[in-house]
């Protein structure tokens, strides 16, 4: 067994208490976002056909849906064709978006009393 096998890890330090609080806050906002989305998608009497009818109801809804799909496709292409260092920083964008959704649902819960 090589005695220097773990020598590369000697500079790694544990997270500070502040970093742990930030990570828990991020996780909490993301979980609230997932719960809020799940309640809205599965908690109503609407199904996939109602969603399709909403998309087809007006031209603006179709344009917004198409723009969202194009944006998601472009983001996926961007993420898969950049260097690993850039990928690490760009992959935080969905996390921040989900944190924003979680903050929105927490705000709705506080102001209205329901998701």
Order of alpha helices (4+ residues) and beta strands (2+ residues): alpha-alpha-alpha-alpha-alpha
